[in-house]
Amino acid sequence: MPPERKGLALGLVGLVRVVPIIVFSMISGVVADAWDRRQPDALHADRRRRWSRWRSAILAFRGTTAVWPIYLLAALGSAVGAFDLPARNALVPTLVPREHLPNAISLNTIMFQTASVARSVARRRADRLDRRRLGLHRQRDFVLVRHRRRC
């Protein structure tokens, strides 16, 4: 792929990830409400998402130059996520008594937000440790080395 088209290809990955969410968000809530909540689909969604990630890793290690498999896997992973979140949210009211539901929803939201912040802090620390290990003290040098590794 020519270097001037790499930005377009990356933008198309984002588009391919958004389209299934838009399309399936209309019906995923209905499916989550109709599904038997005693059989959580979250385990199966995690398996499908893991399968998609493994396939992406295999494509990367094989050195695949075609972009359509990446688009396909991105769309499949996004479609799984579109059905997974409503199914998980529909499960919460069945797990706690009605009088504790507002607290359970608040706790669930706090846990999600805390995990999001902790992930970004851990990423920054890992980058800082990687910079020290490589002997790079400036962020610019670290970004250049990381970019060269990926290319």
NORLIN-V825436 format. One record per pair of residues at least 12 apart in sequence whose ideal C-beta (glycine too) atoms are under 8 Angstrom apart, sorted by the first residue. I is the first residue (numbers start at 1). GAP is how many residues later the second one is. Records with the same first field share a line. If there is no record, write none. Layout:
I=GAP  GAP
This chain:
1=64  66
9=58
12=55  59
13=57  58  61
16=55  58  59  62
17=57  58  60  61
18=60
19=56  59
20=55  56  58  59  62
21=57  58  60  61
23=59
24=55  58  59
25=57
28=54  55  57  58  59
29=57  61
31=52  55  56
32=51  54  55  57  58
33=57
35=52  55
37=53  54  57
40=47  51
41=42  43  46
42=42  45  46  49
45=35  36  38  39  42
48=28  29  32
49=28  31  32  35
52=21  24  25  28
53=24
55=14  18
56=14  17
59=14
92=12  13  16
127=15
130=12
